[in-house]
Amino acid sequence: MYATAAHIERLKPPGRRAFLPWLFMLSGDVQALFKGKTPLPWLGGAGAAAFVALYVTAIYTSLDERRRHTRAPLLALAGLAVVTYALGVGYAGNWLLCFPLLSLASGIVLRGGRRTLGPVIIVLSCSAGVISGLRGGASDSLTVSYGTMLSGLVTAAILSLFETVAQLRATRQELARTAVEKERLRFSRDLHDLLGHTMSVVVVKAEAVRRLAPKNLEAALGQAADIEAVGRQALTEIREAVTGYREGSLATELDRARSALDAAGIEAAVRRSGPPLAPQTEALLGWVVREGVTNVVRHSGAARCEIEVRGGMDRIRLEITDDGGGVGSPSTATAGPGGAGGGAAEGAIGGTGLNGLAERLSAAGGSLESGPGGRRGFRLVAELPVDMEDPMEPEVKEARTA
């Protein structure tokens, strides 16, 4: 039965102690030393002790993240190589099994360095084969050479695989965290734009009720009914924003803009031309209309506001202009495909207002420009490509499932 991906992720990488049992390959040589079957047993014993000490040092320091990139693993590996060649040339026999252990240690120390590990393993394998052939026979040469190459490459591959899995797991967690942050930013922008526009309309219509009540009770009651309708609609939109399924309609936003401007005593001229738009495009342009008209009502002191939507073959252009005196108007904000704008509407905090819109349009391949519209008034221009995908949608889906 094949292991699943989740199964593989739950596996733990081999620790430092997992490589110590391989030292039992030298048990036959150690027994020969104690039985006196090896010439100069004290020298052989010193070599075996040095080999074990350097082998353990190389493995422990290389598998310790704090010491892995120091010189300690390389120095221990170099010393281990010297002892291995000395034992192999001086004693031969079963001491030639030190070469596979040296290769295993090389795979641990040099893992991840393809340009270094490959040549080192080849040199060790060839030299082990040559020494075995000279001191033993052809069969010993092939066995030791093959074992030397295989032990180093397999060890390096296994450790590299576990490290890659760990990196992928960390990357996935980082992507999920980023997606959650983007979803939070999207929600904060939506909520800011929803409440900012709604409260502006409610304030304007409440002022209209106060002005009309002494003179025309029926008109004042009509404005009060509009306040109730706006409040109910705002509650619905906030619920939709919380659940994440809100898709603004540009036509609806244009109608609301006209109503808000009329209630504020500003003459509204709304023109729209061009082909039908994708829902994502309409949603973004709807946010621009909402924010732009809110700024006109709050800050401009204008008598007339024009909203024009023009659709072309490749780009959609939305332009909002007013003839206000410019007092309290938003500062200039520009954004293109390469970056978000730097300005923000008055009262915008931390990337909301025009700043937030500039970032969202820029991420969708569009642009947002705002500034004085000639001698008087203010001008806001947004452009988007006709065919676009919602830049927040992939991150939103991932964040909801994280």
Secondary structure, DSSP 4 states (H G I P E B T S, - for coil): -PPPHHHHHHSPPP-GGGGGGGGGGGHHHHHHHHTT-SSSHHHHHHHHHHHHHHHHHHHHHHT-TTTTTSSHHHHHHHHHHHHHHHHHHHH-GGGGGHHHHHHHHHHHHSTT-HHHHHHHHHHHHHHHHHHHHHHS-HHHHHHHHHHHHHHHHHHHHHHHHHHHHHHHHHHHHHHHHHHHHHHHHHHHHHHHHHHHHHHHHHHHHHHHHHHHTTT-HHHHHHHHHHHHHHHHHHHHHHHHHHHT-----HHHHHHHHHHHHHHTT-EEEEEEESS---HHHHHHHHHHHHHHHHHIIIII--SEEEEEEEE-SSEEEEEEEE----TTPPPPEEEBTTB--S---TT--TT-HHHHHHHHHHHTT-EEEEEE-SSSSEEEEEEEESS---TTHHHHHHHHH-
